[in-house]
Amino acid sequence: AVVSTERKGVWNETVANLSLMALGSSAPEILLAFVEQLGLLAGGVEIDINSEMGGLGTFTIIGSAAFNLLVITGICIFSPPNGETKRIEQFGVFCTTALWSVFAYVWILIVLK
């Protein structure tokens, strides 16, 4: 009997899950920013750096990202039943995501000051 094996490329499960979560949780905010900019461009409005126009989509995305990082992580921490212990399977991915998220929020704070 001849046995042949064929290796097929498959997405890394972590990358696939994080991509799907990012797209699903940020799609409404990205669409809002896109529609807002289309409306401003169609109206021929020029936006300068000190203008409040055009900020709705940007700050919606920032707020959504903060919610995703802080509230969803908190819910995941407190959701297991009492006495049940959960652990993060790929802790390196979690640490990388958390560190870059904190860096992004600090950077936004510096830029907006």
Jmol script that loads the backbone (N, CA, C; Angstrom):
load data "model"
ATOM      1  N   ALA A   1       0.841  -1.179   0.000  1.00  0.00           N
ATOM      2  CA  ALA A   1       0.000   0.000   0.000  1.00  0.00           C
ATOM      3  C   ALA A   1       0.884   1.239   0.000  1.00  0.00           C
ATOM      4  N   VAL A   2       0.502   2.168  -0.840  1.00  0.00           N
ATOM      5  CA  VAL A   2       1.249   3.420  -0.947  1.00  0.00           C
ATOM      6  C   VAL A   2       0.498   4.498  -0.171  1.00  0.00           C
ATOM      7  N   VAL A   3       1.213   5.142   0.724  1.00  0.00           N
ATOM      8  CA  VAL A   3       0.624   6.217   1.521  1.00  0.00           C
ATOM      9  C   VAL A   3       1.293   7.517   1.114  1.00  0.00           C
ATOM     10  N   SER A   4       0.494   8.462   0.714  1.00  0.00           N
ATOM     11  CA  SER A   4       1.075   9.757   0.363  1.00  0.00           C
ATOM     12  C   SER A   4       0.527  10.814   1.317  1.00  0.00           C
ATOM     13  N   THR A   5       1.407  11.678   1.697  1.00  0.00           N
ATOM     14  CA  THR A   5       0.979  12.776   2.571  1.00  0.00           C
ATOM     15  C   THR A   5       1.221  14.082   1.831  1.00  0.00           C
ATOM     16  N   GLU A   6       0.294  14.949   1.973  1.00  0.00           N
ATOM     17  CA  GLU A   6       0.393  16.252   1.334  1.00  0.00           C
ATOM     18  C   GLU A   6       0.228  17.311   2.408  1.00  0.00           C
ATOM     19  N   ARG A   7       1.156  18.232   2.426  1.00  0.00           N
ATOM     20  CA  ARG A   7       1.097  19.291   3.426  1.00  0.00           C
ATOM     21  C   ARG A   7       0.374  20.485   2.827  1.00  0.00           C
ATOM     22  N   LYS A   8      -0.673  20.931   3.498  1.00  0.00           N
ATOM     23  CA  LYS A   8      -1.422  22.082   3.034  1.00  0.00           C
ATOM     24  C   LYS A   8      -1.197  23.244   3.989  1.00  0.00           C
ATOM     25  N   GLY A   9      -1.026  24.417   3.406  1.00  0.00           N
ATOM     26  CA  GLY A   9      -0.834  25.604   4.225  1.00  0.00           C
ATOM     27  C   GLY A   9      -2.124  25.996   4.925  1.00  0.00           C
ATOM     28  N   VAL A  10      -2.056  26.189   6.220  1.00  0.00           N
ATOM     29  CA  VAL A  10      -3.217  26.576   7.008  1.00  0.00           C
ATOM     30  C   VAL A  10      -2.828  27.810   7.813  1.00  0.00           C
ATOM     31  N   TRP A  11      -3.780  28.714   7.961  1.00  0.00           N
ATOM     32  CA  TRP A  11      -3.528  29.913   8.764  1.00  0.00           C
ATOM     33  C   TRP A  11      -3.191  29.519  10.188  1.00  0.00           C
ATOM     34  N   ASN A  12      -2.349  30.304  10.784  1.00  0.00           N
ATOM     35  CA  ASN A  12      -2.104  30.162  12.205  1.00  0.00           C
ATOM     36  C   ASN A  12      -3.416  30.472  12.918  1.00  0.00           C
ATOM     37  N   GLU A  13      -3.847  29.611  13.793  1.00  0.00           N
ATOM     38  CA  GLU A  13      -5.141  29.759  14.464  1.00  0.00           C
ATOM     39  C   GLU A  13      -5.244  31.076  15.234  1.00  0.00           C
ATOM     40  N   THR A  14      -4.157  31.467  15.889  1.00  0.00           N
ATOM     41  CA  THR A  14      -4.166  32.715  16.655  1.00  0.00           C
ATOM     42  C   THR A  14      -4.349  33.916  15.740  1.00  0.00           C
ATOM     43  N   VAL A  15      -3.620  33.934  14.622  1.00  0.00           N
ATOM     44  CA  VAL A  15      -3.725  35.042  13.677  1.00  0.00           C
ATOM     45  C   VAL A  15      -5.136  35.118  13.099  1.00  0.00           C
ATOM     46  N   ALA A  16      -5.691  33.992  12.762  1.00  0.00           N
ATOM     47  CA  ALA A  16      -7.047  33.962  12.208  1.00  0.00           C
ATOM     48  C   ALA A  16      -8.065  34.479  13.220  1.00  0.00           C
ATOM     49  N   ASN A  17      -7.960  34.039  14.461  1.00  0.00           N
ATOM     50  CA  ASN A  17      -8.902  34.474  15.495  1.00  0.00           C
ATOM     51  C   ASN A  17      -8.765  35.958  15.798  1.00  0.00           C
ATOM     52  N   LEU A  18      -7.538  36.441  15.927  1.00  0.00           N
ATOM     53  CA  LEU A  18      -7.328  37.863  16.209  1.00  0.00           C
ATOM     54  C   LEU A  18      -7.790  38.734  15.047  1.00  0.00           C
ATOM     55  N   SER A  19      -7.564  38.280  13.819  1.00  0.00           N
ATOM     56  CA  SER A  19      -8.000  39.048  12.644  1.00  0.00           C
ATOM     57  C   SER A  19      -9.513  39.129  12.582  1.00  0.00           C
ATOM     58  N   LEU A  20     -10.176  38.016  12.824  1.00  0.00           N
ATOM     59  CA  LEU A  20     -11.633  37.998  12.805  1.00  0.00           C
ATOM     60  C   LEU A  20     -12.210  38.877  13.913  1.00  0.00           C
ATOM     61  N   MET A  21     -11.622  38.806  15.103  1.00  0.00           N
ATOM     62  CA  MET A  21     -12.099  39.630  16.208  1.00  0.00           C
ATOM     63  C   MET A  21     -11.881  41.117  15.917  1.00  0.00           C
ATOM     64  N   ALA A  22     -10.716  41.459  15.380  1.00  0.00           N
ATOM     65  CA  ALA A  22     -10.429  42.861  15.076  1.00  0.00           C
ATOM     66  C   ALA A  22     -11.377  43.395  14.011  1.00  0.00           C
ATOM     67  N   LEU A  23     -11.602  42.622  12.988  1.00  0.00           N
ATOM     68  CA  LEU A  23     -12.508  43.059  11.922  1.00  0.00           C
ATOM     69  C   LEU A  23     -13.936  43.181  12.445  1.00  0.00           C
ATOM     70  N   GLY A  24     -14.380  42.206  13.179  1.00  0.00           N
ATOM     71  CA  GLY A  24     -15.751  42.222  13.683  1.00  0.00           C
ATOM     72  C   GLY A  24     -16.011  43.315  14.696  1.00  0.00           C
ATOM     73  N   SER A  25     -15.034  43.603  15.540  1.00  0.00           N
ATOM     74  CA  SER A  25     -15.264  44.606  16.574  1.00  0.00           C
ATOM     75  C   SER A  25     -15.008  46.023  16.091  1.00  0.00           C
ATOM     76  N   SER A  26     -14.240  46.198  15.043  1.00  0.00           N
ATOM     77  CA  SER A  26     -13.908  47.547  14.574  1.00  0.00           C
ATOM     78  C   SER A  26     -14.634  47.949  13.297  1.00  0.00           C
ATOM     79  N   ALA A  27     -15.305  47.024  12.652  1.00  0.00           N
ATOM     80  CA  ALA A  27     -15.976  47.340  11.382  1.00  0.00           C
ATOM     81  C   ALA A  27     -16.980  48.489  11.507  1.00  0.00           C
ATOM     82  N   PRO A  28     -17.826  48.532  12.536  1.00  0.00           N
ATOM     83  CA  PRO A  28     -18.778  49.659  12.622  1.00  0.00           C
ATOM     84  C   PRO A  28     -18.087  51.015  12.745  1.00  0.00           C
ATOM     85  N   GLU A  29     -17.018  51.082  13.526  1.00  0.00           N
ATOM     86  CA  GLU A  29     -16.307  52.351  13.705  1.00  0.00           C
ATOM     87  C   GLU A  29     -15.594  52.777  12.424  1.00  0.00           C
ATOM     88  N   ILE A  30     -14.997  51.818  11.745  1.00  0.00           N
ATOM     89  CA  ILE A  30     -14.314  52.139  10.494  1.00  0.00           C
ATOM     90  C   ILE A  30     -15.319  52.620   9.459  1.00  0.00           C
ATOM     91  N   LEU A  31     -16.467  51.961   9.394  1.00  0.00           N
ATOM     92  CA  LEU A  31     -17.520  52.381   8.466  1.00  0.00           C
ATOM     93  C   LEU A  31     -18.028  53.778   8.816  1.00  0.00           C
ATOM     94  N   LEU A  32     -18.185  54.071  10.100  1.00  0.00           N
ATOM     95  CA  LEU A  32     -18.621  55.400  10.531  1.00  0.00           C
ATOM     96  C   LEU A  32     -17.618  56.471  10.101  1.00  0.00           C
ATOM     97  N   ALA A  33     -16.341  56.217  10.310  1.00  0.00           N
ATOM     98  CA  ALA A  33     -15.313  57.176   9.909  1.00  0.00           C
ATOM     99  C   ALA A  33     -15.321  57.368   8.398  1.00  0.00           C
ATOM    100  N   PHE A  34     -15.479  56.297   7.659  1.00  0.00           N
ATOM    101  CA  PHE A  34     -15.505  56.358   6.191  1.00  0.00           C
ATOM    102  C   PHE A  34     -16.696  57.182   5.697  1.00  0.00           C
ATOM    103  N   VAL A  35     -17.874  56.914   6.248  1.00  0.00           N
ATOM    104  CA  VAL A  35     -19.079  57.641   5.838  1.00  0.00           C
ATOM    105  C   VAL A  35     -18.956  59.114   6.209  1.00  0.00           C
ATOM    106  N   GLU A  36     -18.403  59.407   7.393  1.00  0.00           N
ATOM    107  CA  GLU A  36     -18.215  60.798   7.805  1.00  0.00           C
ATOM    108  C   GLU A  36     -17.288  61.532   6.841  1.00  0.00           C
ATOM    109  N   GLN A  37     -16.199  60.891   6.468  1.00  0.00           N
ATOM    110  CA  GLN A  37     -15.253  61.534   5.550  1.00  0.00           C
ATOM    111  C   GLN A  37     -15.861  61.711   4.165  1.00  0.00           C
ATOM    112  N   LEU A  38     -16.625  60.742   3.710  1.00  0.00           N
ATOM    113  CA  LEU A  38     -17.305  60.900   2.418  1.00  0.00           C
ATOM    114  C   LEU A  38     -18.253  62.095   2.443  1.00  0.00           C
ATOM    115  N   GLY A  39     -18.993  62.243   3.546  1.00  0.00           N
ATOM    116  CA  GLY A  39     -19.909  63.374   3.675  1.00  0.00           C
ATOM    117  C   GLY A  39     -19.179  64.697   3.681  1.00  0.00           C
ATOM    118  N   LEU A  40     -18.046  64.756   4.360  1.00  0.00           N
ATOM    119  CA  LEU A  40     -17.267  65.996   4.388  1.00  0.00           C
ATOM    120  C   LEU A  40     -16.671  66.310   3.021  1.00  0.00           C
ATOM    121  N   LEU A  41     -16.180  65.272   2.335  1.00  0.00           N
ATOM    122  CA  LEU A  41     -15.600  65.489   1.008  1.00  0.00           C
ATOM    123  C   LEU A  41     -16.668  65.896  -0.008  1.00  0.00           C
ATOM    124  N   ALA A  42     -17.837  65.283   0.093  1.00  0.00           N
ATOM    125  CA  ALA A  42     -18.917  65.599  -0.839  1.00  0.00           C
ATOM    126  C   ALA A  42     -19.403  67.026  -0.633  1.00  0.00           C
ATOM    127  N   GLY A  43     -19.311  67.517   0.608  1.00  0.00           N
ATOM    128  CA  GLY A  43     -19.746  68.881   0.899  1.00  0.00           C
ATOM    129  C   GLY A  43     -18.667  69.911   0.610  1.00  0.00           C
ATOM    130  N   GLY A  44     -17.496  69.459   0.203  1.00  0.00           N
ATOM    131  CA  GLY A  44     -16.398  70.377  -0.104  1.00  0.00           C
ATOM    132  C   GLY A  44     -15.841  71.069   1.123  1.00  0.00           C
ATOM    133  N   VAL A  45     -15.927  70.437   2.268  1.00  0.00           N
ATOM    134  CA  VAL A  45     -15.456  71.050   3.516  1.00  0.00           C
ATOM    135  C   VAL A  45     -13.979  70.729   3.698  1.00  0.00           C
ATOM    136  N   GLU A  46     -13.194  71.763   3.984  1.00  0.00           N
ATOM    137  CA  GLU A  46     -11.789  71.557   4.298  1.00  0.00           C
ATOM    138  C   GLU A  46     -11.645  71.503   5.810  1.00  0.00           C
ATOM    139  N   ILE A  47     -10.870  70.560   6.291  1.00  0.00           N
ATOM    140  CA  ILE A  47     -10.702  70.378   7.728  1.00  0.00           C
ATOM    141  C   ILE A  47      -9.276  70.753   8.096  1.00  0.00           C
ATOM    142  N   ASP A  48      -9.131  71.701   9.043  1.00  0.00           N
ATOM    143  CA  ASP A  48      -7.794  72.013   9.518  1.00  0.00           C
ATOM    144  C   ASP A  48      -7.532  71.239  10.812  1.00  0.00           C
ATOM    145  N   ILE A  49      -6.301  71.309  11.294  1.00  0.00           N
ATOM    146  CA  ILE A  49      -5.885  70.485  12.427  1.00  0.00           C
ATOM    147  C   ILE A  49      -6.640  70.846  13.708  1.00  0.00           C
ATOM    148  N   ASN A  50      -7.108  72.093  13.836  1.00  0.00           N
ATOM    149  CA  ASN A  50      -7.794  72.526  15.052  1.00  0.00           C
ATOM    150  C   ASN A  50      -9.313  72.371  14.973  1.00  0.00           C
ATOM    151  N   SER A  51      -9.797  71.911  13.845  1.00  0.00           N
ATOM    152  CA  SER A  51     -11.232  71.767  13.660  1.00  0.00           C
ATOM    153  C   SER A  51     -11.751  70.539  14.397  1.00  0.00           C
ATOM    154  N   GLU A  52     -12.970  70.643  14.926  1.00  0.00           N
ATOM    155  CA  GLU A  52     -13.596  69.492  15.558  1.00  0.00           C
ATOM    156  C   GLU A  52     -14.283  68.600  14.533  1.00  0.00           C
ATOM    157  N   MET A  53     -14.413  69.067  13.314  1.00  0.00           N
ATOM    158  CA  MET A  53     -15.061  68.272  12.276  1.00  0.00           C
ATOM    159  C   MET A  53     -14.145  67.117  11.886  1.00  0.00           C
ATOM    160  N   GLY A  54     -14.725  65.994  11.642  1.00  0.00           N
ATOM    161  CA  GLY A  54     -13.943  64.834  11.223  1.00  0.00           C
ATOM    162  C   GLY A  54     -13.408  64.015  12.372  1.00  0.00           C
ATOM    163  N   GLY A  55     -13.704  64.398  13.610  1.00  0.00           N
ATOM    164  CA  GLY A  55     -13.177  63.679  14.759  1.00  0.00           C
ATOM    165  C   GLY A  55     -14.066  62.560  15.260  1.00  0.00           C
ATOM    166  N   LEU A  56     -15.312  62.523  14.798  1.00  0.00           N
ATOM    167  CA  LEU A  56     -16.252  61.524  15.304  1.00  0.00           C
ATOM    168  C   LEU A  56     -15.745  60.109  15.050  1.00  0.00           C
ATOM    169  N   GLY A  57     -15.394  59.820  13.820  1.00  0.00           N
ATOM    170  CA  GLY A  57     -14.924  58.476  13.486  1.00  0.00           C
ATOM    171  C   GLY A  57     -13.646  58.109  14.200  1.00  0.00           C
ATOM    172  N   THR A  58     -12.718  59.071  14.281  1.00  0.00           N
ATOM    173  CA  THR A  58     -11.431  58.819  14.923  1.00  0.00           C
ATOM    174  C   THR A  58     -11.613  58.470  16.389  1.00  0.00           C
ATOM    175  N   PHE A  59     -12.370  59.289  17.107  1.00  0.00           N
ATOM    176  CA  PHE A  59     -12.527  59.046  18.538  1.00  0.00           C
ATOM    177  C   PHE A  59     -13.440  57.853  18.822  1.00  0.00           C
ATOM    178  N   THR A  60     -14.309  57.521  17.892  1.00  0.00           N
ATOM    179  CA  THR A  60     -15.108  56.308  18.043  1.00  0.00           C
ATOM    180  C   THR A  60     -14.209  55.083  17.970  1.00  0.00           C
ATOM    181  N   ILE A  61     -13.260  55.096  17.056  1.00  0.00           N
ATOM    182  CA  ILE A  61     -12.322  53.973  16.931  1.00  0.00           C
ATOM    183  C   ILE A  61     -11.454  53.859  18.176  1.00  0.00           C
ATOM    184  N   ILE A  62     -10.974  54.990  18.681  1.00  0.00           N
ATOM    185  CA  ILE A  62     -10.140  54.968  19.886  1.00  0.00           C
ATOM    186  C   ILE A  62     -10.941  54.434  21.075  1.00  0.00           C
ATOM    187  N   GLY A  63     -12.175  54.906  21.236  1.00  0.00           N
ATOM    188  CA  GLY A  63     -13.009  54.439  22.336  1.00  0.00           C
ATOM    189  C   GLY A  63     -13.340  52.966  22.229  1.00  0.00           C
ATOM    190  N   SER A  64     -13.600  52.511  21.022  1.00  0.00           N
ATOM    191  CA  SER A  64     -13.903  51.099  20.814  1.00  0.00           C
ATOM    192  C   SER A  64     -12.691  50.231  21.135  1.00  0.00           C
ATOM    193  N   ALA A  65     -11.521  50.678  20.739  1.00  0.00           N
ATOM    194  CA  ALA A  65     -10.302  49.917  21.029  1.00  0.00           C
ATOM    195  C   ALA A  65     -10.049  49.852  22.532  1.00  0.00           C
ATOM    196  N   ALA A  66     -10.278  50.967  23.227  1.00  0.00           N
ATOM    197  CA  ALA A  66     -10.107  50.966  24.686  1.00  0.00           C
ATOM    198  C   ALA A  66     -11.107  50.016  25.333  1.00  0.00           C
ATOM    199  N   PHE A  67     -12.353  50.037  24.862  1.00  0.00           N
ATOM    200  CA  PHE A  67     -13.370  49.121  25.387  1.00  0.00           C
ATOM    201  C   PHE A  67     -12.939  47.683  25.162  1.00  0.00           C
ATOM    202  N   ASN A  68     -12.498  47.372  23.943  1.00  0.00           N
ATOM    203  CA  ASN A  68     -12.073  45.998  23.637  1.00  0.00           C
ATOM    204  C   ASN A  68     -10.942  45.559  24.546  1.00  0.00           C
ATOM    205  N   LEU A  69      -9.962  46.432  24.751  1.00  0.00           N
ATOM    206  CA  LEU A  69      -8.800  46.060  25.547  1.00  0.00           C
ATOM    207  C   LEU A  69      -9.161  45.908  27.022  1.00  0.00           C
ATOM    208  N   LEU A  70      -9.889  46.859  27.571  1.00  0.00           N
ATOM    209  CA  LEU A  70     -10.101  46.877  29.014  1.00  0.00           C
ATOM    210  C   LEU A  70     -11.337  46.085  29.458  1.00  0.00           C
ATOM    211  N   VAL A  71     -12.476  46.373  28.889  1.00  0.00           N
ATOM    212  CA  VAL A  71     -13.719  45.753  29.359  1.00  0.00           C
ATOM    213  C   VAL A  71     -13.798  44.276  28.966  1.00  0.00           C
ATOM    214  N   ILE A  72     -13.508  43.972  27.710  1.00  0.00           N
ATOM    215  CA  ILE A  72     -13.596  42.570  27.280  1.00  0.00           C
ATOM    216  C   ILE A  72     -12.564  41.712  28.004  1.00  0.00           C
ATOM    217  N   THR A  73     -11.363  42.235  28.218  1.00  0.00           N
ATOM    218  CA  THR A  73     -10.356  41.491  28.983  1.00  0.00           C
ATOM    219  C   THR A  73     -10.837  41.271  30.414  1.00  0.00           C
ATOM    220  N   GLY A  74     -11.434  42.304  31.010  1.00  0.00           N
ATOM    221  CA  GLY A  74     -11.968  42.169  32.369  1.00  0.00           C
ATOM    222  C   GLY A  74     -13.076  41.130  32.463  1.00  0.00           C
ATOM    223  N   ILE A  75     -13.970  41.124  31.483  1.00  0.00           N
ATOM    224  CA  ILE A  75     -15.051  40.136  31.469  1.00  0.00           C
ATOM    225  C   ILE A  75     -14.479  38.730  31.346  1.00  0.00           C
ATOM    226  N   CYS A  76     -13.471  38.578  30.506  1.00  0.00           N
ATOM    227  CA  CYS A  76     -12.847  37.256  30.341  1.00  0.00           C
ATOM    228  C   CYS A  76     -12.171  36.787  31.628  1.00  0.00           C
ATOM    229  N   ILE A  77     -11.659  37.729  32.408  1.00  0.00           N
ATOM    230  CA  ILE A  77     -11.001  37.362  33.663  1.00  0.00           C
ATOM    231  C   ILE A  77     -12.022  36.893  34.699  1.00  0.00           C
ATOM    232  N   PHE A  78     -13.170  37.586  34.768  1.00  0.00           N
ATOM    233  CA  PHE A  78     -14.136  37.291  35.819  1.00  0.00           C
ATOM    234  C   PHE A  78     -15.235  36.318  35.407  1.00  0.00           C
ATOM    235  N   SER A  79     -15.266  35.868  34.165  1.00  0.00           N
ATOM    236  CA  SER A  79     -16.365  35.014  33.712  1.00  0.00           C
ATOM    237  C   SER A  79     -16.286  33.541  34.111  1.00  0.00           C
ATOM    238  N   PRO A  80     -15.127  32.938  34.330  1.00  0.00           N
ATOM    239  CA  PRO A  80     -15.140  31.523  34.731  1.00  0.00           C
ATOM    240  C   PRO A  80     -15.838  31.328  36.080  1.00  0.00           C
ATOM    241  N   PRO A  81     -16.532  30.204  36.238  1.00  0.00           N
ATOM    242  CA  PRO A  81     -17.200  29.927  37.514  1.00  0.00           C
ATOM    243  C   PRO A  81     -16.187  29.830  38.661  1.00  0.00           C
ATOM    244  N   ASN A  82     -16.672  30.030  39.892  1.00  0.00           N
ATOM    245  CA  ASN A  82     -15.801  29.944  41.063  1.00  0.00           C
ATOM    246  C   ASN A  82     -15.136  28.579  41.133  1.00  0.00           C
ATOM    247  N   GLY A  83     -13.866  28.591  41.434  1.00  0.00           N
ATOM    248  CA  GLY A  83     -13.123  27.347  41.574  1.00  0.00           C
ATOM    249  C   GLY A  83     -12.531  26.839  40.270  1.00  0.00           C
ATOM    250  N   GLU A  84     -12.947  27.382  39.140  1.00  0.00           N
ATOM    251  CA  GLU A  84     -12.419  26.947  37.852  1.00  0.00           C
ATOM    252  C   GLU A  84     -11.289  27.885  37.433  1.00  0.00           C
ATOM    253  N   THR A  85     -10.181  27.313  37.047  1.00  0.00           N
ATOM    254  CA  THR A  85      -9.025  28.106  36.655  1.00  0.00           C
ATOM    255  C   THR A  85      -8.830  28.023  35.151  1.00  0.00           C
ATOM    256  N   LYS A  86      -8.653  29.172  34.538  1.00  0.00           N
ATOM    257  CA  LYS A  86      -8.363  29.228  33.097  1.00  0.00           C
ATOM    258  C   LYS A  86      -6.966  29.803  32.928  1.00  0.00           C
ATOM    259  N   ARG A  87      -6.326  29.435  31.860  1.00  0.00           N
ATOM    260  CA  ARG A  87      -5.024  30.012  31.558  1.00  0.00           C
ATOM    261  C   ARG A  87      -4.975  30.395  30.099  1.00  0.00           C
ATOM    262  N   ILE A  88      -4.160  31.391  29.807  1.00  0.00           N
ATOM    263  CA  ILE A  88      -3.991  31.843  28.431  1.00  0.00           C
ATOM    264  C   ILE A  88      -3.055  30.869  27.743  1.00  0.00           C
ATOM    265  N   GLU A  89      -3.531  30.285  26.650  1.00  0.00           N
ATOM    266  CA  GLU A  89      -2.759  29.247  25.968  1.00  0.00           C
ATOM    267  C   GLU A  89      -1.490  29.822  25.336  1.00  0.00           C
ATOM    268  N   GLN A  90      -1.607  30.960  24.690  1.00  0.00           N
ATOM    269  CA  GLN A  90      -0.443  31.577  24.043  1.00  0.00           C
ATOM    270  C   GLN A  90      -0.187  32.931  24.714  1.00  0.00           C
ATOM    271  N   PHE A  91       0.475  32.850  25.860  1.00  0.00           N
ATOM    272  CA  PHE A  91       0.677  34.031  26.685  1.00  0.00           C
ATOM    273  C   PHE A  91       1.551  35.076  25.994  1.00  0.00           C
ATOM    274  N   GLY A  92       2.474  34.650  25.159  1.00  0.00           N
ATOM    275  CA  GLY A  92       3.331  35.589  24.424  1.00  0.00           C
ATOM    276  C   GLY A  92       2.521  36.488  23.498  1.00  0.00           C
ATOM    277  N   VAL A  93       1.516  35.925  22.838  1.00  0.00           N
ATOM    278  CA  VAL A  93       0.646  36.703  21.961  1.00  0.00           C
ATOM    279  C   VAL A  93      -0.141  37.716  22.781  1.00  0.00           C
ATOM    280  N   PHE A  94      -0.646  37.298  23.931  1.00  0.00           N
ATOM    281  CA  PHE A  94      -1.390  38.195  24.817  1.00  0.00           C
ATOM    282  C   PHE A  94      -0.500  39.349  25.277  1.00  0.00           C
ATOM    283  N   CYS A  95       0.719  39.043  25.704  1.00  0.00           N
ATOM    284  CA  CYS A  95       1.638  40.088  26.176  1.00  0.00           C
ATOM    285  C   CYS A  95       1.995  41.061  25.061  1.00  0.00           C
ATOM    286  N   THR A  96       2.249  40.542  23.874  1.00  0.00           N
ATOM    287  CA  THR A  96       2.569  41.406  22.741  1.00  0.00           C
ATOM    288  C   THR A  96       1.416  42.344  22.426  1.00  0.00           C
ATOM    289  N   THR A  97       0.203  41.812  22.382  1.00  0.00           N
ATOM    290  CA  THR A  97      -0.984  42.624  22.106  1.00  0.00           C
ATOM    291  C   THR A  97      -1.181  43.677  23.187  1.00  0.00           C
ATOM    292  N   ALA A  98      -1.048  43.289  24.439  1.00  0.00           N
ATOM    293  CA  ALA A  98      -1.247  44.225  25.547  1.00  0.00           C
ATOM    294  C   ALA A  98      -0.192  45.330  25.533  1.00  0.00           C
ATOM    295  N   LEU A  99       1.062  44.984  25.322  1.00  0.00           N
ATOM    296  CA  LEU A  99       2.124  45.995  25.321  1.00  0.00           C
ATOM    297  C   LEU A  99       1.959  46.988  24.170  1.00  0.00           C
ATOM    298  N   TRP A 100       1.650  46.495  22.981  1.00  0.00           N
ATOM    299  CA  TRP A 100       1.463  47.407  21.846  1.00  0.00           C
ATOM    300  C   TRP A 100       0.212  48.261  22.019  1.00  0.00           C
ATOM    301  N   SER A 101      -0.799  47.722  22.664  1.00  0.00           N
ATOM    302  CA  SER A 101      -2.010  48.503  22.921  1.00  0.00           C
ATOM    303  C   SER A 101      -1.717  49.643  23.890  1.00  0.00           C
ATOM    304  N   VAL A 102      -0.997  49.345  24.960  1.00  0.00           N
ATOM    305  CA  VAL A 102      -0.634  50.392  25.922  1.00  0.00           C
ATOM    306  C   VAL A 102       0.240  51.440  25.232  1.00  0.00           C
ATOM    307  N   PHE A 103       1.185  51.002  24.425  1.00  0.00           N
ATOM    308  CA  PHE A 103       2.025  51.944  23.673  1.00  0.00           C
ATOM    309  C   PHE A 103       1.172  52.844  22.786  1.00  0.00           C
ATOM    310  N   ALA A 104       0.179  52.271  22.110  1.00  0.00           N
ATOM    311  CA  ALA A 104      -0.677  53.059  21.224  1.00  0.00           C
ATOM    312  C   ALA A 104      -1.468  54.105  21.998  1.00  0.00           C
ATOM    313  N   TYR A 105      -1.990  53.749  23.180  1.00  0.00           N
ATOM    314  CA  TYR A 105      -2.744  54.714  23.976  1.00  0.00           C
ATOM    315  C   TYR A 105      -1.841  55.829  24.501  1.00  0.00           C
ATOM    316  N   VAL A 106      -0.642  55.498  24.915  1.00  0.00           N
ATOM    317  CA  VAL A 106       0.301  56.531  25.372  1.00  0.00           C
ATOM    318  C   VAL A 106       0.659  57.446  24.207  1.00  0.00           C
ATOM    319  N   TRP A 107       0.879  56.878  23.036  1.00  0.00           N
ATOM    320  CA  TRP A 107       1.207  57.672  21.857  1.00  0.00           C
ATOM    321  C   TRP A 107       0.063  58.618  21.507  1.00  0.00           C
ATOM    322  N   ILE A 108      -1.171  58.129  21.552  1.00  0.00           N
ATOM    323  CA  ILE A 108      -2.327  58.979  21.270  1.00  0.00           C
ATOM    324  C   ILE A 108      -2.414  60.107  22.284  1.00  0.00           C
ATOM    325  N   LEU A 109      -2.154  59.802  23.559  1.00  0.00           N
ATOM    326  CA  LEU A 109      -2.171  60.824  24.605  1.00  0.00           C
ATOM    327  C   LEU A 109      -1.137  61.903  24.317  1.00  0.00           C
ATOM    328  N   ILE A 110       0.049  61.499  23.921  1.00  0.00           N
ATOM    329  CA  ILE A 110       1.115  62.467  23.613  1.00  0.00           C
ATOM    330  C   ILE A 110       0.736  63.307  22.390  1.00  0.00           C
ATOM    331  N   VAL A 111       0.220  62.687  21.367  1.00  0.00           N
ATOM    332  CA  VAL A 111      -0.129  63.399  20.135  1.00  0.00           C
ATOM    333  C   VAL A 111      -1.266  64.387  20.366  1.00  0.00           C
ATOM    334  N   LEU A 112      -2.251  64.015  21.149  1.00  0.00           N
ATOM    335  CA  LEU A 112      -3.414  64.872  21.347  1.00  0.00           C
ATOM    336  C   LEU A 112      -3.156  66.007  22.338  1.00  0.00           C
ATOM    337  N   LYS A 113      -2.099  65.961  23.091  1.00  0.00           N
ATOM    338  CA  LYS A 113      -1.792  67.052  24.042  1.00  0.00           C
ATOM    339  C   LYS A 113      -1.242  68.209  23.342  1.00  0.00           C
TER     340      LYS A 113
END
end "model"
wireframe off; spacefill off
backbone 0.3
color backbone group
